[in-house]
Amino acid sequence: MNFTDRFEQLLQRQNIKYLRYGDLLLREYGQIVVPLGPVVSEKPCVEPNIKNIFSELSGKLVWWSYKNNNLPDNHDWYAVVKSDHYEIKDYPKSKVRNQIKKGLSSNSIKRISAEELYKYGYVIYSKIIKYYGVISESKEDYLRKISVYSDFSDIIHLYGVFNVDKLVGYSVIFVYGNVEANISEIRILPEYNKQYASYALIHILSETYLKKEIVNYLSDGYRSLMHETNIQQFLISKFGFYKLSLYLNCKIKQPYNILFYILFPLRRFIKIPSVKSVFSLMEIVRKQKSAGCSDTFDL
């Protein structure tokens, strides 16, 4: 059984609707359909059936991406990844080296069980959500999600961030075989930022997965279109992560595609984040077409 089989089982346990095309899993995520798998992947061996996707799943837009050696380094669609581990002495900036050392001296990073996260995680999660004032999932939904993780410890690794003996944060890592470890979630209580807990966590994750050559890449996922993410810039500027250009395929469900075609010339004046993100995808696909790429789906 490969990692795609296991993540398919995870979706089934979570009651999330999805479709599978070879090794490509496409799952519902609100009003869109997105891939679940390594960001660094090959072109699907089975072409997704767009008509089937929009009839079987509730999303109004579907996208997926993969490697393409013909893309420029500054391509607008990318994943944020790291492929080489740095020892502390190898970080080029002395300030970063000192911050990692301080983080490691004040905090310890350990694997934890789903049972531990089930017991203590929501307290941390709810405090962080309240601090940043963002939309949160209910305690019931949170605990239901974590309870499923206990049966998937081979593909979902959980790490606790401890200050002395107190759990002050955690991270959820999705492991895609020997290809990629994806940082799905990082939650650290804000008051421990001054003790560089996040620096300790990222360094240990790099050491665990890259130095020991468990995977080829450590990733923070794809470019965010809804809003700028400080975490991705943090990883790039501090820890040697970089933008890996990817080829984007995207399709909008009818009749919504007609509406977006009409509004596209006015996109600069539209401020709704979710709508702006669709226009961003459209622009990326159009740039690919103008560059001579031939296997992009028409929007």
ZAVOLO-649060 format. One line per field, with one value per residue: residue in three letters; x, y, z of N, C-alpha, C in turn. Coordinates in nm, 3 decimals. Layout:
N
nuti: c(ALA_...)
n_px: c(X_...)
n_py: c(Y_...)
n_pz: c(Z_...)
ca_px: c(X_...)
ca_py: c(Y_...)
ca_pz: c(Z_...)
c_px: c(X_...)
c_py: c(Y_...)
c_pz: c(Z_...)
This chain:
299
nuti: c(MET_ASN_PHE_THR_ASP_ARG_PHE_GLU_GLN_LEU_LEU_GLN_ARG_GLN_ASN_ILE_LYS_TYR_LEU_ARG_TYR_GLY_ASP_LEU_LEU_LEU_ARG_GLU_TYR_GLY_GLN_ILE_VAL_VAL_PRO_LEU_GLY_PRO_VAL_VAL_SER_GLU_LYS_PRO_CYS_VAL_GLU_PRO_ASN_ILE_LYS_ASN_ILE_PHE_SER_GLU_LEU_SER_GLY_LYS_LEU_VAL_TRP_TRP_SER_TYR_LYS_ASN_ASN_ASN_LEU_PRO_ASP_ASN_HIS_ASP_TRP_TYR_ALA_VAL_VAL_LYS_SER_ASP_HIS_TYR_GLU_ILE_LYS_ASP_TYR_PRO_LYS_SER_LYS_VAL_ARG_ASN_GLN_ILE_LYS_LYS_GLY_LEU_SER_SER_ASN_SER_ILE_LYS_ARG_ILE_SER_ALA_GLU_GLU_LEU_TYR_LYS_TYR_GLY_TYR_VAL_ILE_TYR_SER_LYS_ILE_ILE_LYS_TYR_TYR_GLY_VAL_ILE_SER_GLU_SER_LYS_GLU_ASP_TYR_LEU_ARG_LYS_ILE_SER_VAL_TYR_SER_ASP_PHE_SER_ASP_ILE_ILE_HIS_LEU_TYR_GLY_VAL_PHE_ASN_VAL_ASP_LYS_LEU_VAL_GLY_TYR_SER_VAL_ILE_PHE_VAL_TYR_GLY_ASN_VAL_GLU_ALA_ASN_ILE_SER_GLU_ILE_ARG_ILE_LEU_PRO_GLU_TYR_ASN_LYS_GLN_TYR_ALA_SER_TYR_ALA_LEU_ILE_HIS_ILE_LEU_SER_GLU_THR_TYR_LEU_LYS_LYS_GLU_ILE_VAL_ASN_TYR_LEU_SER_ASP_GLY_TYR_ARG_SER_LEU_MET_HIS_GLU_THR_ASN_ILE_GLN_GLN_PHE_LEU_ILE_SER_LYS_PHE_GLY_PHE_TYR_LYS_LEU_SER_LEU_TYR_LEU_ASN_CYS_LYS_ILE_LYS_GLN_PRO_TYR_ASN_ILE_LEU_PHE_TYR_ILE_LEU_PHE_PRO_LEU_ARG_ARG_PHE_ILE_LYS_ILE_PRO_SER_VAL_LYS_SER_VAL_PHE_SER_LEU_MET_GLU_ILE_VAL_ARG_LYS_GLN_LYS_SER_ALA_GLY_CYS_SER_ASP_THR_PHE_ASP_LEU)
n_px: c(0.085_0.069_0.153_-0.048_-0.271_-0.307_-0.365_-0.599_-0.758_-0.760_-0.913_-1.155_-1.215_-1.247_-1.474_-1.471_-1.546_-1.410_-1.213_-1.023_-0.747_-0.539_-0.245_-0.326_-0.507_-0.805_-0.977_-1.270_-1.279_-1.426_-1.563_-1.408_-1.206_-0.927_-0.585_-0.463_-0.168_0.187_0.353_0.554_0.534_0.479_0.341_0.001_-0.066_-0.310_-0.555_-0.747_-1.103_-1.291_-1.566_-1.677_-1.570_-1.700_-1.960_-1.964_-1.844_-1.869_-1.740_-1.675_-1.461_-1.165_-0.829_-0.493_-0.144_0.196_0.536_0.739_0.985_1.024_0.938_0.987_1.213_1.098_0.828_0.475_0.327_0.387_0.554_0.661_0.958_1.213_1.522_1.771_1.942_2.055_2.327_2.366_2.590_2.613_2.424_2.393_2.358_2.455_2.280_2.053_2.164_2.215_1.955_1.837_1.993_1.921_1.651_1.663_1.787_1.596_1.368_1.222_1.175_0.955_0.829_0.484_0.185_-0.135_-0.324_-0.220_-0.226_-0.497_-0.581_-0.454_-0.428_-0.639_-0.670_-0.441_-0.475_-0.720_-0.649_-0.459_-0.607_-0.792_-0.618_-0.519_-0.752_-0.896_-1.109_-1.229_-1.239_-1.490_-1.474_-1.565_-1.539_-1.265_-1.161_-1.268_-1.129_-0.863_-0.886_-0.905_-0.649_-0.500_-0.502_-0.343_-0.068_0.151_0.151_0.088_0.259_0.310_0.425_0.537_0.592_0.786_0.827_1.039_0.872_0.627_0.370_0.367_0.309_0.248_0.297_0.172_0.252_0.232_0.323_0.452_0.541_0.874_0.906_0.818_0.780_0.524_0.454_0.182_0.052_0.122_0.121_0.186_0.198_0.164_0.313_0.547_0.702_0.909_1.096_1.192_1.070_0.959_1.179_1.336_1.164_1.142_1.408_1.456_1.269_1.376_1.620_1.530_1.387_1.532_1.816_1.847_1.764_1.505_1.303_1.280_1.208_1.118_0.825_0.617_0.384_0.170_0.184_0.010_-0.298_-0.508_-0.423_-0.130_0.127_0.305_0.458_0.566_0.747_0.911_1.025_1.167_1.348_1.490_1.553_1.640_1.448_1.286_1.129_0.966_0.898_0.589_0.370_0.047_-0.279_-0.616_-0.968_-1.285_-1.616_-1.903_-2.195_-2.020_-1.770_-1.819_-1.907_-1.673_-1.506_-1.630_-1.595_-1.322_-1.164_-1.215_-1.092_-0.906_-1.051_-1.202_-1.247_-1.297_-1.158_-1.170_-1.267_-1.073_-0.861_-0.933_-0.914_-0.640_-0.546_-0.644_-0.490_-0.235_-0.258_-0.309_-0.065_0.098_-0.004_0.058_0.328_0.364_0.293_0.125_-0.049_-0.230_-0.544_-0.831_-0.968)
n_py: c(-0.120_0.215_0.565_0.722_0.556_0.539_0.804_0.830_0.658_0.807_1.034_0.907_0.822_1.070_1.152_1.312_1.420_1.305_1.250_1.016_1.002_0.798_0.848_1.089_1.269_1.441_1.662_1.786_2.119_2.340_2.567_2.492_2.252_2.071_1.949_1.668_1.573_1.529_1.839_1.851_1.687_1.455_1.496_1.393_1.050_0.964_1.140_1.393_1.391_1.645_1.702_1.497_1.558_1.799_1.712_1.517_1.627_1.913_2.152_2.466_2.530_2.379_2.281_2.171_2.085_2.042_1.931_2.099_2.132_2.339_2.578_2.918_3.042_3.242_3.200_3.247_3.061_2.841_2.622_2.625_2.512_2.302_2.148_2.077_2.014_2.237_2.256_2.420_2.588_2.634_2.813_3.116_3.368_3.523_3.611_3.450_3.203_3.240_3.280_3.031_2.874_2.986_2.919_2.638_2.603_2.689_2.547_2.225_1.978_1.725_1.409_1.347_1.176_1.114_1.096_1.252_1.503_1.526_1.555_1.790_1.971_2.139_2.348_2.500_2.560_2.709_2.936_3.054_3.110_3.291_3.498_3.587_3.643_3.503_3.294_3.001_2.640_2.440_2.304_2.044_1.962_1.991_1.802_1.571_1.555_1.521_1.279_1.094_1.091_0.915_0.661_0.686_0.717_0.656_0.819_1.068_1.274_1.394_1.668_1.796_2.109_2.195_2.389_2.388_2.157_2.201_2.187_2.396_2.435_2.290_2.079_1.961_1.714_1.603_1.311_1.206_0.932_0.868_1.103_1.362_1.575_1.746_2.052_2.077_2.212_2.455_2.546_2.764_2.904_3.253_3.398_3.264_3.318_3.496_3.342_3.199_2.962_2.871_2.873_2.669_2.452_2.442_2.396_2.143_1.988_2.002_1.876_1.623_1.520_1.586_1.584_1.321_1.202_1.107_1.204_1.374_1.639_1.907_2.076_2.374_2.383_2.521_2.837_3.100_3.237_3.376_3.545_3.720_3.523_3.527_3.321_3.176_3.356_3.387_3.128_3.118_3.335_3.277_3.000_2.868_2.771_2.767_2.899_2.683_2.647_2.557_2.383_2.487_2.365_2.440_2.475_2.624_2.585_2.569_2.780_2.965_3.021_3.185_3.418_3.498_3.542_3.768_3.953_3.968_4.179_4.381_4.319_4.451_4.621_4.478_4.368_4.149_3.886_3.602_3.603_3.754_3.575_3.378_3.521_3.560_3.299_3.264_3.454_3.344_3.103_3.208_3.335_3.111_2.996_3.195_3.168_2.948_2.699_2.390_2.207_2.311_2.341_2.492_2.786)
n_pz: c(0.000_-0.097_-0.022_-0.129_-0.127_0.148_0.222_0.084_0.234_0.467_0.391_0.350_0.612_0.728_0.613_0.383_0.064_-0.243_-0.544_-0.732_-0.949_-1.083_-0.915_-0.819_-0.590_-0.557_-0.362_-0.190_-0.076_0.083_-0.141_-0.350_-0.534_-0.448_-0.467_-0.279_-0.164_-0.234_-0.296_-0.475_-0.743_-1.018_-1.352_-1.370_-1.436_-1.513_-1.672_-1.521_-1.512_-1.600_-1.627_-1.476_-1.225_-1.154_-1.144_-0.949_-0.722_-0.500_-0.553_-0.719_-0.863_-0.979_-0.922_-0.990_-0.973_-1.099_-1.155_-1.399_-1.623_-1.800_-1.705_-1.596_-1.339_-1.190_-1.197_-1.145_-1.004_-0.748_-0.512_-0.169_-0.060_0.090_0.034_0.128_0.430_0.683_0.898_1.213_1.208_0.940_0.849_0.678_0.802_1.097_1.291_1.259_1.323_1.594_1.688_1.642_1.814_2.063_2.061_2.071_2.316_2.493_2.439_2.367_2.115_2.041_1.924_1.950_2.057_1.896_2.092_2.298_2.174_2.136_2.397_2.493_2.286_2.189_2.371_2.329_2.056_2.058_2.209_2.045_1.814_1.918_1.988_1.740_1.612_1.411_1.203_1.354_1.392_1.549_1.884_1.890_1.618_1.590_1.777_1.669_1.429_1.521_1.657_1.453_1.355_1.508_1.398_1.181_1.204_1.053_0.831_0.925_1.120_1.443_1.630_1.938_2.096_2.356_2.643_2.895_3.074_2.971_2.734_2.469_2.210_1.883_1.594_1.281_1.057_0.729_0.573_0.277_0.170_0.069_-0.054_0.032_0.317_0.446_0.599_0.754_0.955_1.204_1.535_1.782_2.100_2.125_2.319_2.344_2.131_2.162_2.275_2.072_1.981_1.739_1.570_1.675_1.626_1.338_1.267_1.384_1.246_0.989_1.037_1.113_0.887_0.652_0.697_0.784_0.559_0.511_0.352_0.031_0.017_0.234_0.294_0.277_0.149_-0.113_-0.291_-0.131_-0.219_-0.113_0.089_0.204_0.342_0.632_0.730_0.514_0.396_0.614_0.636_0.396_0.415_0.644_0.674_0.445_0.269_-0.052_-0.353_-0.559_-0.886_-1.036_-1.259_-1.347_-1.355_-1.417_-1.376_-1.418_-1.311_-1.521_-1.499_-1.403_-1.503_-1.724_-1.603_-1.470_-1.688_-1.797_-1.592_-1.571_-1.701_-1.523_-1.291_-1.124_-0.972_-0.801_-0.475_-0.314_-0.140_-0.204_-0.465_-0.593_-0.575_-0.758_-0.997_-0.991_-1.034_-1.293_-1.430_-1.401_-1.546_-1.799_-1.853_-1.869_-2.103_-2.291_-2.290_-2.437_-2.341_-2.370_-2.251_-2.072_-1.921_-2.064_-1.928)
ca_px: c(0.000_0.151_0.101_-0.174_-0.375_-0.330_-0.434_-0.736_-0.826_-0.779_-1.028_-1.273_-1.241_-1.289_-1.599_-1.447_-1.567_-1.290_-1.199_-0.883_-0.703_-0.405_-0.190_-0.374_-0.630_-0.867_-1.074_-1.347_-1.230_-1.518_-1.620_-1.311_-1.152_-0.782_-0.511_-0.404_-0.051_0.309_0.352_0.652_0.482_0.484_0.213_-0.080_-0.068_-0.449_-0.605_-0.871_-1.224_-1.347_-1.711_-1.704_-1.535_-1.803_-2.087_-1.952_-1.799_-1.947_-1.660_-1.701_-1.332_-1.069_-0.693_-0.385_-0.020_0.302_0.665_0.758_1.120_1.027_0.888_1.092_1.232_1.011_0.688_0.384_0.269_0.502_0.549_0.773_1.019_1.354_1.575_1.898_1.949_2.168_2.371_2.357_2.707_2.606_2.334_2.480_2.340_2.487_2.160_1.969_2.232_2.193_1.814_1.813_2.056_1.836_1.530_1.692_1.822_1.476_1.256_1.252_1.080_0.941_0.710_0.377_0.080_-0.263_-0.394_-0.170_-0.278_-0.642_-0.601_-0.400_-0.413_-0.742_-0.643_-0.342_-0.539_-0.821_-0.580_-0.394_-0.713_-0.844_-0.514_-0.508_-0.884_-0.937_-1.219_-1.181_-1.331_-1.545_-1.400_-1.612_-1.476_-1.121_-1.134_-1.301_-1.017_-0.745_-0.911_-0.878_-0.505_-0.437_-0.491_-0.264_0.062_0.253_0.152_0.069_0.351_0.275_0.537_0.506_0.692_0.783_0.909_1.061_0.789_0.495_0.340_0.331_0.280_0.255_0.299_0.118_0.328_0.184_0.441_0.420_0.646_1.009_0.907_0.798_0.714_0.454_0.418_0.040_0.001_0.209_0.050_0.270_0.144_0.238_0.405_0.674_0.776_1.033_1.193_1.233_1.020_0.941_1.312_1.373_1.079_1.178_1.540_1.443_1.200_1.474_1.715_1.463_1.344_1.628_1.949_1.839_1.725_1.378_1.230_1.357_1.170_1.034_0.749_0.511_0.268_0.167_0.165_-0.122_-0.359_-0.608_-0.357_0.014_0.157_0.435_0.534_0.645_0.860_0.997_1.099_1.258_1.454_1.566_1.587_1.683_1.339_1.285_1.010_0.982_0.795_0.504_0.274_-0.087_-0.400_-0.729_-1.093_-1.398_-1.742_-2.005_-2.175_-1.937_-1.657_-1.863_-1.908_-1.535_-1.458_-1.686_-1.539_-1.175_-1.104_-1.240_-1.042_-0.831_-1.144_-1.277_-1.169_-1.334_-1.039_-1.193_-1.282_-0.940_-0.776_-0.969_-0.853_-0.496_-0.527_-0.667_-0.373_-0.123_-0.283_-0.292_0.079_0.151_-0.044_0.134_0.465_0.368_0.258_0.016_-0.139_-0.312_-0.688_-0.893_-1.056)
ca_py: c(0.000_0.335_0.675_0.770_0.468_0.572_0.933_0.804_0.604_0.920_1.111_0.826_0.829_1.207_1.177_1.418_1.372_1.317_1.162_0.976_0.978_0.745_0.888_1.223_1.280_1.573_1.661_1.906_2.211_2.452_2.583_2.453_2.116_2.090_1.823_1.622_1.495_1.608_1.952_1.817_1.564_1.447_1.510_1.273_0.950_0.956_1.277_1.417_1.412_1.769_1.688_1.409_1.630_1.897_1.643_1.436_1.709_2.037_2.269_2.543_2.546_2.272_2.304_2.084_2.130_1.942_1.982_2.122_2.189_2.452_2.699_3.008_3.040_3.343_3.168_3.296_2.951_2.772_2.568_2.668_2.385_2.297_2.018_2.050_2.052_2.318_2.255_2.557_2.663_2.658_2.924_3.229_3.485_3.495_3.637_3.330_3.098_3.268_3.261_2.886_2.827_3.028_2.839_2.502_2.603_2.719_2.460_2.093_1.933_1.580_1.346_1.321_1.091_1.179_1.101_1.370_1.623_1.528_1.598_1.922_2.056_2.240_2.464_2.580_2.605_2.812_3.057_3.115_3.162_3.410_3.601_3.641_3.685_3.441_3.198_2.874_2.529_2.413_2.205_1.913_1.932_1.978_1.674_1.464_1.548_1.465_1.139_1.013_1.085_0.806_0.544_0.720_0.767_0.631_0.928_1.195_1.284_1.504_1.714_1.889_2.209_2.200_2.484_2.306_2.040_2.247_2.187_2.534_2.438_2.161_2.084_1.844_1.689_1.499_1.247_1.141_0.836_0.926_1.218_1.494_1.599_1.874_2.115_2.107_2.302_2.496_2.625_2.793_3.014_3.376_3.446_3.191_3.360_3.564_3.238_3.138_2.825_2.833_2.847_2.535_2.355_2.428_2.334_2.002_1.923_1.989_1.774_1.492_1.469_1.608_1.535_1.176_1.161_1.036_1.253_1.461_1.778_1.957_2.180_2.449_2.388_2.607_2.981_3.139_3.341_3.450_3.649_3.700_3.444_3.560_3.201_3.136_3.447_3.352_3.007_3.149_3.428_3.228_2.858_2.808_2.730_2.843_2.885_2.586_2.673_2.443_2.402_2.495_2.334_2.497_2.478_2.681_2.523_2.649_2.899_3.062_3.060_3.297_3.537_3.541_3.598_3.902_4.040_3.967_4.311_4.470_4.251_4.541_4.697_4.384_4.354_4.029_3.799_3.475_3.632_3.796_3.458_3.313_3.601_3.532_3.172_3.288_3.525_3.250_3.012_3.283_3.353_2.983_2.981_3.290_3.119_2.835_2.571_2.337_2.113_2.381_2.337_2.622_2.837)
ca_pz: c(0.000_-0.103_0.059_-0.187_-0.072_0.289_0.230_0.040_0.352_0.559_0.342_0.376_0.756_0.760_0.539_0.285_-0.071_-0.325_-0.659_-0.752_-1.085_-1.064_-0.785_-0.787_-0.511_-0.560_-0.252_-0.166_0.026_0.068_-0.274_-0.452_-0.529_-0.442_-0.457_-0.154_-0.199_-0.234_-0.389_-0.578_-0.803_-1.163_-1.421_-1.346_-1.543_-1.553_-1.684_-1.449_-1.590_-1.547_-1.618_-1.363_-1.102_-1.119_-1.119_-0.828_-0.610_-0.489_-0.582_-0.841_-0.929_-0.946_-0.970_-0.946_-1.036_-1.104_-1.202_-1.542_-1.633_-1.893_-1.640_-1.546_-1.195_-1.129_-1.231_-1.041_-0.926_-0.690_-0.376_-0.086_-0.022_0.129_-0.006_0.196_0.570_0.727_1.037_1.265_1.164_0.796_0.816_0.641_0.887_1.237_1.371_1.252_1.400_1.737_1.719_1.650_1.938_2.174_2.056_2.115_2.458_2.572_2.402_2.313_2.015_2.054_1.867_2.045_2.004_1.871_2.220_2.370_2.108_2.164_2.536_2.523_2.167_2.165_2.456_2.256_1.933_2.085_2.254_1.929_1.729_1.985_1.983_1.604_1.569_1.285_1.215_1.406_1.392_1.682_1.962_1.846_1.490_1.615_1.842_1.575_1.335_1.589_1.692_1.334_1.334_1.583_1.312_1.062_1.252_0.951_0.734_0.996_1.234_1.533_1.712_2.044_2.133_2.501_2.716_3.016_3.054_2.932_2.592_2.430_2.068_1.814_1.447_1.213_0.935_0.639_0.514_0.151_0.140_0.078_-0.143_0.091_0.446_0.434_0.725_0.738_1.060_1.315_1.636_1.897_2.177_2.089_2.422_2.337_2.012_2.205_2.311_1.944_1.972_1.599_1.514_1.720_1.558_1.196_1.259_1.417_1.135_0.882_1.080_1.116_0.757_0.544_0.733_0.789_0.424_0.513_0.235_-0.056_0.039_0.342_0.225_0.344_0.061_-0.230_-0.275_-0.084_-0.302_-0.036_0.167_0.220_0.461_0.689_0.757_0.398_0.385_0.728_0.601_0.286_0.457_0.760_0.682_0.320_0.181_-0.177_-0.436_-0.667_-0.987_-1.071_-1.368_-1.291_-1.432_-1.346_-1.451_-1.347_-1.348_-1.589_-1.582_-1.330_-1.587_-1.808_-1.516_-1.446_-1.814_-1.812_-1.489_-1.573_-1.729_-1.409_-1.171_-1.037_-0.889_-0.716_-0.352_-0.240_-0.147_-0.272_-0.608_-0.639_-0.588_-0.884_-1.103_-0.988_-1.102_-1.436_-1.484_-1.408_-1.657_-1.925_-1.873_-1.917_-2.243_-2.374_-2.296_-2.529_-2.278_-2.451_-2.183_-1.976_-1.949_-2.088_-1.824)
c_px: c(0.088_0.084_-0.029_-0.291_-0.410_-0.401_-0.577_-0.818_-0.853_-0.901_-1.158_-1.313_-1.292_-1.420_-1.587_-1.462_-1.443_-1.305_-1.050_-0.859_-0.558_-0.356_-0.235_-0.506_-0.679_-0.982_-1.150_-1.283_-1.312_-1.577_-1.523_-1.270_-1.001_-0.713_-0.469_-0.289_0.072_0.302_0.451_0.612_0.492_0.345_0.132_-0.079_-0.209_-0.506_-0.737_-0.988_-1.299_-1.499_-1.750_-1.677_-1.648_-1.941_-2.083_-1.917_-1.867_-1.870_-1.698_-1.573_-1.244_-0.932_-0.600_-0.259_0.086_0.429_0.665_0.890_1.129_0.981_1.004_1.100_1.138_0.864_0.597_0.316_0.383_0.465_0.671_0.833_1.163_1.405_1.706_1.893_2.072_2.201_2.371_2.471_2.701_2.508_2.417_2.471_2.365_2.365_2.069_2.032_2.207_2.048_1.779_1.872_1.972_1.707_1.551_1.728_1.700_1.362_1.306_1.139_1.075_0.819_0.610_0.271_-0.045_-0.343_-0.350_-0.225_-0.428_-0.668_-0.563_-0.406_-0.515_-0.723_-0.545_-0.406_-0.634_-0.757_-0.517_-0.499_-0.771_-0.747_-0.511_-0.643_-0.928_-1.047_-1.164_-1.285_-1.377_-1.460_-1.438_-1.545_-1.327_-1.089_-1.166_-1.186_-0.897_-0.764_-0.882_-0.727_-0.440_-0.419_-0.405_-0.126_0.174_0.262_0.128_0.155_0.317_0.395_0.488_0.623_0.680_0.877_0.919_0.976_0.648_0.480_0.290_0.300_0.288_0.259_0.247_0.190_0.265_0.305_0.399_0.535_0.783_1.021_0.910_0.736_0.656_0.416_0.273_-0.007_0.112_0.127_0.141_0.214_0.228_0.340_0.539_0.753_0.909_1.139_1.229_1.191_1.004_1.074_1.358_1.294_1.124_1.314_1.533_1.371_1.295_1.574_1.655_1.439_1.448_1.767_1.951_1.790_1.600_1.295_1.323_1.331_1.095_0.958_0.651_0.392_0.284_0.161_0.022_-0.175_-0.457_-0.546_-0.208_0.040_0.298_0.521_0.619_0.765_0.961_1.084_1.202_1.377_1.543_1.625_1.624_1.573_1.345_1.155_1.041_0.866_0.721_0.408_0.133_-0.193_-0.520_-0.852_-1.204_-1.526_-1.832_-2.128_-2.083_-1.819_-1.692_-1.860_-1.766_-1.470_-1.503_-1.619_-1.388_-1.114_-1.120_-1.178_-0.967_-0.921_-1.222_-1.191_-1.201_-1.220_-1.059_-1.206_-1.148_-0.849_-0.806_-0.907_-0.701_-0.465_-0.544_-0.547_-0.255_-0.138_-0.263_-0.145_0.142_0.118_0.039_0.280_0.477_0.338_0.130_-0.082_-0.216_-0.460_-0.740_-0.982_-1.188)
c_py: c(0.125_0.450_0.731_0.686_0.508_0.707_0.922_0.747_0.715_1.003_1.035_0.832_0.966_1.245_1.298_1.359_1.400_1.231_1.132_0.947_0.930_0.777_1.028_1.215_1.423_1.572_1.792_1.988_2.339_2.454_2.548_2.307_2.127_1.954_1.794_1.529_1.583_1.723_1.928_1.682_1.571_1.472_1.382_1.178_0.927_1.097_1.294_1.446_1.531_1.758_1.604_1.479_1.723_1.833_1.567_1.518_1.846_2.164_2.336_2.570_2.429_2.312_2.194_2.127_2.021_2.006_1.998_2.196_2.310_2.583_2.787_3.003_3.136_3.322_3.202_3.186_2.863_2.709_2.619_2.542_2.406_2.158_1.982_2.098_2.137_2.283_2.401_2.643_2.702_2.767_3.049_3.349_3.449_3.516_3.515_3.218_3.117_3.246_3.113_2.831_2.864_2.946_2.699_2.495_2.624_2.620_2.325_2.050_1.781_1.532_1.322_1.235_1.172_1.191_1.222_1.498_1.637_1.586_1.744_2.021_2.167_2.364_2.558_2.641_2.722_2.943_3.130_3.179_3.290_3.526_3.668_3.681_3.629_3.339_3.062_2.764_2.501_2.309_2.064_1.871_1.909_1.841_1.556_1.444_1.480_1.318_1.046_0.993_0.964_0.680_0.567_0.775_0.741_0.746_1.065_1.193_1.409_1.538_1.813_1.983_2.229_2.308_2.432_2.180_2.076_2.246_2.326_2.546_2.299_2.184_1.952_1.830_1.576_1.443_1.166_1.050_0.895_1.051_1.348_1.486_1.739_1.927_2.162_2.211_2.330_2.583_2.641_2.914_3.140_3.421_3.374_3.223_3.425_3.464_3.151_2.992_2.780_2.803_2.706_2.429_2.334_2.361_2.184_1.926_1.902_1.878_1.635_1.437_1.482_1.555_1.383_1.116_1.073_1.075_1.342_1.609_1.794_2.075_2.250_2.468_2.489_2.755_3.009_3.253_3.428_3.565_3.619_3.622_3.478_3.436_3.161_3.227_3.422_3.231_3.034_3.233_3.371_3.088_2.791_2.744_2.816_2.815_2.790_2.604_2.545_2.483_2.392_2.456_2.378_2.499_2.534_2.620_2.620_2.666_3.003_3.108_3.179_3.427_3.589_3.596_3.742_3.999_4.055_4.104_4.410_4.417_4.342_4.613_4.608_4.349_4.229_3.927_3.671_3.494_3.674_3.675_3.382_3.389_3.578_3.401_3.188_3.356_3.432_3.156_3.083_3.308_3.225_2.963_3.071_3.248_2.994_2.701_2.519_2.250_2.179_2.373_2.478_2.660_2.882)
c_pz: c(0.000_-0.027_0.002_-0.136_0.071_0.304_0.176_0.157_0.454_0.518_0.369_0.524_0.797_0.690_0.445_0.145_-0.158_-0.449_-0.676_-0.899_-1.080_-0.923_-0.743_-0.711_-0.519_-0.460_-0.244_-0.055_0.013_-0.071_-0.386_-0.434_-0.544_-0.432_-0.314_-0.190_-0.197_-0.334_-0.503_-0.638_-0.955_-1.222_-1.403_-1.465_-1.594_-1.556_-1.610_-1.544_-1.533_-1.529_-1.497_-1.230_-1.060_-1.097_-0.987_-0.704_-0.614_-0.527_-0.713_-0.919_-0.887_-0.999_-0.918_-1.021_-1.026_-1.160_-1.354_-1.558_-1.724_-1.829_-1.593_-1.394_-1.122_-1.163_-1.113_-0.961_-0.877_-0.555_-0.301_-0.023_0.025_0.097_0.063_0.340_0.598_0.872_1.084_1.213_1.016_0.756_0.790_0.733_1.034_1.327_1.373_1.332_1.548_1.776_1.730_1.779_2.060_2.179_2.108_2.263_2.548_2.550_2.355_2.221_2.019_1.977_1.979_1.977_1.977_2.000_2.302_2.308_2.132_2.302_2.557_2.405_2.155_2.251_2.387_2.132_1.959_2.132_2.136_1.837_1.788_1.974_1.845_1.545_1.435_1.311_1.258_1.386_1.535_1.754_1.919_1.716_1.506_1.673_1.752_1.475_1.399_1.621_1.576_1.316_1.400_1.499_1.188_1.100_1.152_0.851_0.799_1.121_1.314_1.620_1.817_2.067_2.283_2.553_2.858_2.995_3.009_2.781_2.552_2.282_2.008_1.663_1.392_1.079_0.856_0.565_0.392_0.109_0.164_-0.009_-0.064_0.230_0.440_0.571_0.712_0.837_1.161_1.408_1.757_1.969_2.155_2.192_2.421_2.210_2.049_2.250_2.190_1.932_1.828_1.530_1.551_1.644_1.413_1.182_1.285_1.306_1.017_0.914_1.071_0.976_0.647_0.578_0.733_0.658_0.425_0.391_0.152_-0.028_0.171_0.283_0.317_0.250_-0.052_-0.191_-0.227_-0.170_-0.224_0.041_0.172_0.350_0.510_0.707_0.636_0.377_0.496_0.694_0.492_0.335_0.567_0.741_0.550_0.238_0.054_-0.253_-0.553_-0.765_-1.025_-1.183_-1.312_-1.394_-1.350_-1.436_-1.363_-1.400_-1.423_-1.500_-1.516_-1.415_-1.676_-1.728_-1.494_-1.573_-1.829_-1.716_-1.496_-1.604_-1.613_-1.280_-1.074_-0.938_-0.792_-0.595_-0.272_-0.252_-0.225_-0.423_-0.667_-0.661_-0.717_-1.002_-1.107_-1.058_-1.253_-1.500_-1.499_-1.526_-1.791_-1.955_-1.925_-2.064_-2.334_-2.388_-2.382_-2.467_-2.342_-2.374_-2.071_-2.016_-1.971_-1.971_-1.887)
